[in-house]
């Protein structure tokens, strides 16, 4: 579908600009080489048609074609063929001939790689053969100073224009690649990292803590009785609750913290360089604020959070053991009444932890 639609039309538009510039500059180059040969008026007319009118005809041909991609490749082969014809017509004048063939070869390799460059070379050879049939075979071994200067715009400006087009295309492709990568790592509903991307970040943080002998904490957050919310108020209300929690995480976490949606109604947070007691204070404040939120669509809806916290343990051999500590703490938070923060290892809630400090 890409070759019949956007990709083909995009290629045609790019080549329309480069072909228009290239053939105008080529007309100057070829015209300077042909002038001393005193060609017939019809030859001048053919040069003008090729240099001035053909780019517009080629673009319309590609644009109206059922498969613009294939039509544009045919146009490029026509370009190559006509270039070969003019090489023979110029009686192989060295610089204009080399400039004509090289610029077309550069265009072909930029569009279709080595394979298409070879196809274009074959079309140029056929064009040279046709030119030898139409024009008397001859060879002009020298390029005049006038012809040299006439070729300079083609040799200088056209590669710059083609390079700029290729740069813009590479920049666009790079941006699309980054956008696709971001989408592949992001949960579509909440805008947070998805399960896999967050676990990748957890592994990075685990290795950093081990390497730099730094501390940190991770939190697993569960929305209490989320299934009942969906069953009672509907899935739209459930989605609103998920987005509200993600919004609150973005607003209340530090810039260095990493939040993600672990799955379903469960969220996860990496809290680098934060002691467990400080992490408990931050998560309990989040729990309190979230419990006060109101929902216009469902005024009776009340939502609470259960949170399990675990500090980095240098004795652990892998990040999944750290995550398992947080998961165990979350299980304790849910099994001991919900709506609380439990720290791994001691089974105490945040309020109990503060009382003991």
PANU-195844 format. One record per residue (C-alpha): residue in one letter; chain; x, y, z. Coordinates in nm, 2 decimals. Each point is the difference from the previous one (the first is absolute). Example, Ala and Ser with C-alpha at 12.3 -4.5 7.8 and 13.67 -1.06 7.14 Angstrom:
# residues 2
 code unit   east  north     up
    A    A   1.23  -0.45   0.78
    S    A   0.14   0.34  -0.07
END
This chain:
# residues 357
 code unit   east  north     up
    X    A   0.00   0.00   0.00
    X    A   0.29   0.23   0.07
    X    A   0.13  -0.02  -0.36
    X    A  -0.35   0.08  -0.14
    X    A  -0.07   0.28   0.23
    X    A   0.20   0.22   0.24
    X    A   0.34  -0.14  -0.07
    X    A  -0.03   0.03  -0.38
    X    A  -0.15   0.35   0.00
    X    A   0.26   0.11   0.26
    X    A   0.28  -0.13  -0.23
    X    A  -0.16   0.17  -0.30
    X    A  -0.01   0.34   0.18
    X    A   0.36  -0.03   0.11
    X    A   0.12  -0.09  -0.35
    X    A  -0.22   0.28  -0.15
    X    A   0.21   0.26   0.17
    X    A   0.34  -0.16  -0.06
    X    A  -0.08  -0.09  -0.36
    X    A  -0.12   0.35  -0.08
    X    A   0.32   0.15   0.14
    X    A   0.23  -0.27  -0.15
    X    A  -0.14   0.02  -0.35
    X    A   0.01   0.38  -0.01
    X    A   0.37  -0.01   0.11
    X    A   0.05  -0.29  -0.24
    X    A  -0.15   0.20  -0.29
    X    A   0.26   0.27   0.06
    X    A   0.28  -0.26   0.00
    X    A  -0.13  -0.18  -0.31
    X    A  -0.08   0.32  -0.18
    X    A   0.35   0.13   0.05
    X    A   0.14  -0.33  -0.14
    X    A  -0.24   0.00  -0.30
    X    A   0.03   0.36  -0.10
    X    A   0.34  -0.04  -0.19
    X    A  -0.15  -0.29  -0.19
    X    A  -0.27   0.22  -0.15
    X    A  -0.29  -0.25   0.05
    X    A  -0.32   0.01  -0.20
    X    A  -0.29   0.20   0.15
    X    A  -0.19  -0.32   0.08
    X    A   0.29  -0.10   0.22
    X    A  -0.02   0.32   0.20
    X    A  -0.37  -0.05   0.03
    X    A   0.05  -0.35   0.13
    X    A   0.25   0.13   0.25
    X    A  -0.25   0.26   0.13
    X    A  -0.27  -0.26   0.02
    X    A   0.22  -0.23   0.20
    X    A   0.15   0.27   0.22
    X    A  -0.31   0.21   0.07
    X    A  -0.32  -0.19  -0.07
    X    A   0.09  -0.36   0.08
    X    A   0.02   0.04   0.38
    X    A  -0.36   0.12   0.01
    X    A  -0.12  -0.28  -0.23
    X    A   0.19  -0.26   0.20
    X    A  -0.15   0.12   0.33
    X    A  -0.36   0.00  -0.14
    X    A   0.06  -0.35  -0.15
    X    A   0.11  -0.13   0.34
    X    A  -0.27   0.19   0.20
    X    A  -0.28  -0.14  -0.23
    X    A   0.14  -0.35  -0.02
    X    A  -0.17  -0.28   0.20
    X    A   0.35  -0.08   0.14
    X    A   0.19   0.32   0.03
    X    A   0.31  -0.18   0.14
    X    A   0.04  -0.21  -0.31
    X    A  -0.08   0.29  -0.23
    X    A   0.27   0.21   0.16
    X    A   0.25  -0.27  -0.05
    X    A  -0.09  -0.01  -0.37
    X    A   0.05   0.37  -0.01
    X    A   0.35  -0.04   0.14
    X    A   0.08  -0.25  -0.27
    X    A  -0.13   0.24  -0.26
    X    A   0.23   0.27   0.15
    X    A   0.29  -0.24  -0.03
    X    A  -0.08  -0.09  -0.36
    X    A  -0.03   0.36  -0.11
    X    A   0.32   0.08   0.18
    X    A   0.17  -0.27  -0.21
    X    A  -0.15   0.15  -0.31
    X    A   0.14   0.35   0.08
    X    A   0.35  -0.15   0.07
    X    A   0.00  -0.13  -0.35
    X    A  -0.14   0.32  -0.14
    X    A   0.28   0.20   0.18
    X    A   0.24  -0.23  -0.18
    X    A   0.13  -0.12   0.33
    X    A   0.14   0.33   0.11
    X    A   0.19  -0.11   0.32
    X    A  -0.12   0.23   0.27
    X    A  -0.37   0.05  -0.10
    X    A  -0.03  -0.37  -0.07
    X    A   0.16  -0.10   0.33
    X    A  -0.21   0.25   0.19
    X    A  -0.32  -0.12  -0.16
    X    A   0.06  -0.37   0.06
    X    A   0.13   0.05   0.35
    X    A  -0.28   0.22   0.13
    X    A  -0.26  -0.25  -0.13
    X    A   0.19  -0.29   0.15
    X    A   0.02   0.18   0.33
    X    A  -0.38   0.06  -0.01
    X    A  -0.07  -0.36  -0.09
    X    A   0.22  -0.15   0.28
    X    A  -0.16   0.24   0.25
    X    A  -0.34  -0.12  -0.10
    X    A   0.04  -0.37  -0.05
    X    A   0.35  -0.10   0.10
    X    A   0.25  -0.20  -0.21
    X    A  -0.26  -0.20  -0.17
    X    A  -0.18   0.30  -0.14
    X    A   0.32   0.17  -0.08
    X    A   0.09  -0.29  -0.23
    X    A  -0.35   0.01  -0.16
    X    A   0.06   0.37  -0.06
    X    A   0.34  -0.07  -0.15
    X    A  -0.15  -0.25  -0.24
    X    A  -0.26   0.27  -0.10
    X    A   0.28   0.25  -0.06
    X    A   0.18  -0.25  -0.22
    X    A  -0.32  -0.05  -0.20
    X    A  -0.04   0.38  -0.03
    X    A   0.36   0.03  -0.12
    X    A  -0.07  -0.26  -0.27
    X    A  -0.32   0.18  -0.10
    X    A   0.19   0.33  -0.02
    X    A   0.27  -0.16  -0.22
    X    A  -0.27  -0.11  -0.24
    X    A  -0.17   0.35  -0.01
    X    A   0.32   0.21   0.01
    X    A   0.31  -0.05  -0.21
    X    A   0.26  -0.20   0.22
    X    A   0.28   0.24   0.09
    X    A   0.22   0.08   0.30
    X    A   0.10   0.34   0.14
    X    A   0.31  -0.06   0.21
    X    A   0.01   0.34   0.17
    X    A  -0.22   0.21   0.22
    X    A   0.02   0.38  -0.05
    X    A   0.02   0.25   0.29
    X    A  -0.35   0.12  -0.08
    X    A  -0.14  -0.36   0.02
    X    A   0.19  -0.06   0.33
    X    A  -0.16   0.30   0.16
    X    A  -0.34  -0.10  -0.14
    X    A   0.04  -0.34   0.17
    X    A   0.10   0.14   0.34
    X    A  -0.36   0.08   0.12
    X    A  -0.11  -0.36  -0.07
    X    A   0.31  -0.14   0.18
    X    A  -0.04   0.23   0.30
    X    A  -0.36   0.08   0.05
    X    A  -0.17  -0.33  -0.08
    X    A   0.20  -0.22   0.24
    X    A  -0.07   0.26   0.27
    X    A  -0.38  -0.01  -0.08
    X    A   0.00  -0.38   0.00
    X    A   0.20  -0.01   0.32
    X    A  -0.26   0.23   0.16
    X    A  -0.29  -0.21  -0.11
    X    A   0.17  -0.32   0.13
    X    A   0.08   0.18   0.33
    X    A  -0.36   0.10   0.04
    X    A  -0.12  -0.35  -0.07
    X    A   0.25  -0.15   0.24
    X    A  -0.11   0.25   0.27
    X    A  -0.37  -0.09  -0.06
    X    A   0.07  -0.37   0.02
    X    A   0.20   0.05   0.31
    X    A  -0.28   0.19   0.17
    X    A  -0.25  -0.26  -0.10
    X    A   0.22  -0.27   0.14
    X    A   0.03   0.18   0.33
    X    A  -0.38   0.05   0.01
    X    A  -0.06  -0.37  -0.07
    X    A   0.25  -0.10   0.26
    X    A  -0.17   0.23   0.25
    X    A  -0.34  -0.15  -0.09
    X    A   0.14  -0.35   0.04
    X    A   0.12   0.09   0.36
    X    A  -0.31   0.19   0.11
    X    A  -0.33  -0.11   0.13
    X    A  -0.26   0.16  -0.23
    X    A  -0.26   0.07   0.28
    X    A   0.21   0.16   0.26
    X    A   0.30   0.13  -0.19
    X    A   0.24  -0.17   0.25
    X    A   0.26  -0.26  -0.09
    X    A  -0.15  -0.34  -0.07
    X    A   0.08  -0.32   0.18
    X    A   0.31  -0.10  -0.20
    X    A   0.14   0.35  -0.03
    X    A  -0.02   0.06   0.38
    X    A   0.17  -0.34   0.07
    X    A   0.28   0.10  -0.23
    X    A   0.04   0.32   0.20
    X    A  -0.01  -0.20   0.32
    X    A   0.29  -0.21  -0.12
    X    A   0.20   0.31  -0.09
    X    A  -0.07   0.15   0.35
    X    A   0.09  -0.33   0.17
    X    A   0.34  -0.02  -0.18
    X    A   0.06   0.37   0.08
    X    A  -0.06  -0.06   0.37
    X    A   0.23  -0.30   0.01
    X    A   0.27   0.18  -0.20
    X    A  -0.01   0.33   0.19
    X    A  -0.09  -0.15   0.34
    X    A  -0.31   0.23   0.01
    X    A  -0.34  -0.06   0.16
    X    A  -0.34   0.04  -0.14
    X    A  -0.36  -0.13   0.03
    X    A  -0.27  -0.14  -0.22
    X    A  -0.37   0.01   0.05
    X    A  -0.28  -0.21  -0.13
    X    A  -0.34   0.17   0.01
    X    A  -0.34  -0.17  -0.02
    X    A  -0.34   0.17  -0.04
    X    A  -0.22  -0.17   0.27
    X    A  -0.30  -0.19  -0.13
    X    A   0.05   0.12  -0.35
    X    A  -0.21  -0.29  -0.15
    X    A  -0.29   0.12   0.22
    X    A   0.04   0.35  -0.13
    X    A  -0.03  -0.13  -0.36
    X    A  -0.29  -0.21   0.09
    X    A  -0.19   0.27   0.19
    X    A   0.09   0.32  -0.19
    X    A   0.10  -0.14  -0.34
    X    A   0.33  -0.03  -0.19
    X    A   0.00   0.37  -0.10
    X    A   0.01   0.09   0.37
    X    A   0.28  -0.26   0.05
    X    A   0.20   0.16  -0.28
    X    A  -0.05   0.34   0.16
    X    A   0.14  -0.13   0.33
    X    A   0.30  -0.15  -0.18
    X    A   0.07   0.33  -0.18
    X    A  -0.04   0.20   0.32
    X    A   0.26  -0.21   0.18
    X    A   0.24   0.03  -0.29
    X    A  -0.05   0.38   0.00
    X    A   0.06   0.01   0.38
    X    A   0.32  -0.20  -0.04
    X    A   0.13   0.23  -0.27
    X    A  -0.08   0.31   0.21
    X    A   0.13  -0.12   0.34
    X    A   0.31  -0.21  -0.08
    X    A   0.35   0.14  -0.03
    X    A   0.15   0.05  -0.35
    X    A   0.24  -0.29   0.07
    X    A  -0.28  -0.24   0.10
    X    A  -0.13  -0.25  -0.26
    X    A  -0.37  -0.10   0.00
    X    A  -0.17  -0.26  -0.21
    X    A  -0.32  -0.20  -0.03
    X    A   0.09  -0.35   0.10
    X    A  -0.32  -0.15  -0.12
    X    A  -0.38   0.03   0.06
    X    A  -0.05   0.21   0.31
    X    A   0.36  -0.03   0.12
    X    A   0.26   0.28  -0.03
    X    A   0.37   0.00   0.08
    X    A   0.25   0.27   0.09
    X    A   0.38   0.01   0.02
    X    A   0.13   0.25   0.26
    X    A   0.37   0.03  -0.04
    X    A   0.23   0.11   0.29
    X    A  -0.30   0.02   0.24
    X    A   0.01  -0.17   0.34
    X    A  -0.28  -0.23   0.09
    X    A  -0.15   0.22   0.27
    X    A   0.00   0.30  -0.23
    X    A  -0.15  -0.21  -0.28
    X    A  -0.28  -0.11   0.24
    X    A  -0.08   0.37   0.08
    X    A  -0.02   0.08  -0.37
    X    A  -0.22  -0.29  -0.08
    X    A  -0.23   0.05   0.29
    X    A  -0.04   0.37  -0.10
    X    A  -0.09  -0.13  -0.35
    X    A  -0.25  -0.24   0.15
    X    A  -0.17   0.27   0.21
    X    A  -0.03   0.24  -0.29
    X    A  -0.14  -0.26  -0.23
    X    A  -0.26  -0.10   0.26
    X    A  -0.14   0.36   0.00
    X    A  -0.06   0.02  -0.37
    X    A  -0.35   0.04  -0.12
    X    A  -0.16  -0.13  -0.33
    X    A  -0.26   0.22  -0.16
    X    A  -0.14  -0.29  -0.20
    X    A  -0.04  -0.22   0.31
    X    A  -0.02   0.22   0.31
    X    A  -0.04  -0.31   0.23
    X    A   0.32  -0.15  -0.12
    X    A   0.28  -0.03   0.26
    X    A   0.33  -0.15  -0.09
    X    A   0.29  -0.10   0.22
    X    A   0.35  -0.14  -0.06
    X    A   0.20  -0.28   0.15
    X    A   0.38   0.04  -0.04
    X    A   0.29  -0.23   0.05
    X    A   0.35   0.14   0.04
    X    A   0.34  -0.16  -0.01
    X    A   0.35   0.14   0.04
    X    A   0.29  -0.10  -0.21
    X    A   0.17  -0.30   0.15
    X    A   0.37  -0.04  -0.10
    X    A  -0.02  -0.37   0.09
    X    A  -0.25  -0.06  -0.29
    X    A   0.16  -0.15  -0.31
    X    A  -0.27   0.13  -0.24
    X    A  -0.25   0.27  -0.04
    X    A  -0.30  -0.24   0.01
    X    A   0.08  -0.08   0.36
    X    A  -0.03   0.37   0.08
    X    A  -0.33   0.01  -0.18
    X    A  -0.12  -0.31   0.19
    X    A   0.07   0.18   0.33
    X    A  -0.23   0.28  -0.11
    X    A  -0.26  -0.25  -0.12
    X    A   0.00  -0.18   0.34
    X    A  -0.04   0.33   0.17
    X    A  -0.30   0.09  -0.23
    X    A  -0.15  -0.34   0.08
    X    A   0.02   0.08   0.38
    X    A  -0.15   0.34  -0.06
    X    A  -0.30  -0.16  -0.17
    X    A  -0.04  -0.29   0.24
    X    A   0.02   0.22   0.31
    X    A  -0.29   0.24  -0.09
    X    A   0.11   0.19  -0.31
    X    A   0.03   0.38  -0.03
    X    A   0.35   0.00   0.15
    X    A   0.37   0.00  -0.07
    X    A   0.20  -0.30   0.11
    X    A   0.38  -0.02  -0.01
    X    A   0.17  -0.32  -0.09
    X    A   0.17  -0.20   0.28
    X    A  -0.19   0.11   0.30
    X    A  -0.36  -0.02  -0.09
    X    A  -0.07   0.34   0.15
    X    A  -0.21   0.27  -0.15
    X    A   0.13   0.35  -0.06
    X    A  -0.17   0.13   0.31
    X    A   0.15  -0.28   0.21
    X    A   0.34   0.07  -0.16
    X    A  -0.01   0.37   0.10
    X    A  -0.11  -0.09   0.35
    X    A   0.31  -0.22   0.04
    X    A   0.24   0.27  -0.12
END
